[in-house]
Amino acid sequence: MSLTVADVMTAAPIVVEVPGSRADAINLMVRNGLTGLPVIRASDGKLMGIVSRRDIFRNFEEEQLSLIMKKNCITIEPTAPIEKAAEIFSTLRIHRLPVVEDGMLIGIITPTDLLKIVRDMKTPMKAEDVIRTKCVTAWEGDPLSYTVSAMRVSDVSAVPVLDAQGKFVGILTDRDLFSDQVKNTEDLKELGIADIGNMAGARNVLPLFYTATDKYLKDDRLVKDVMITNPYSVFKKTGLSEVAKAMVANDYGQVPVHGNKDEIIGMIYDVDILCAITGSK
């Protein structure tokens, strides 16, 4: 029997209400370790949209939640097969899908919910089969200020780091990039975060605050000073089930892929892995 969205979704998800503010959404994300939330109307509970940390920091000067959130978001029914959800995620490259029944929000499904299925399934598909985006790289000697700007312009959440010989030596992700800064309570207060003791949650929402402001334009550190060394990576012939297993176990959103000569040939993201469910490359 085929699985449906109802079988894997998170029921009664945490939501934020409109009318509401940017601070309302950020505080809920920090408190619950989330990177996005469904938005409902306070008067009747109707689903109005979705808000993610990226939405917030792309519109950082805006405080009204109704002007920040994505309106008319795509939804899915609880009776829909998981293949349909996987196709939506992999095609549109979104990361949260509200589950609606009779016009009311009853749950939410994310790529991680489906990665657990890929982890446990037998699929002939390999990492090389699902590389679908251009890979932006950084040099370990680049100024951090330049790399932060480049990541923002390229709209990527992670970059493999190469040395002067082109060897893969590390990775920078938007989650790790500024992990040292979450101890700065003044930055937390500026964001409107009330629970300044919740640093684990703050790591999910703070990174893009720095890319949206001038915080690091004068930073004199280099990429090698803050990158993660010896990161997890896979070869192009690595099976997708193995990649999914590592992503679920370590909460990875992306993984660098090596070619035959150990060179980096691209990155695969969680939504790419879901091609194993749809069967399409």
Secondary structure, DSSP 4 states (H G I P E B T S, - for coil): ---BHHHHSEES---EEES-BHHHHHHHHHHHT-SEEEEEETTT-BEEEEEEHHHHHHTTT--BHHHHSEES---B-TTSBHHHHHHHHHHH--S-EEEEETTEEEEEE-HHHHHHHHHHS----BGGGG--SPPP-EETTSBHHHHHHHHHHHT-SEEEEE-TTS-EEEEEETTTTTGGGGG-HHHHHHHT-S-TT-HHHHHHHSHHHHHHSSTTTT---BHHHHSEES---EETTSBHHHHHHHHHHHT-SEEEEE-TTS-EEEEEEHHHHTHHHHT--
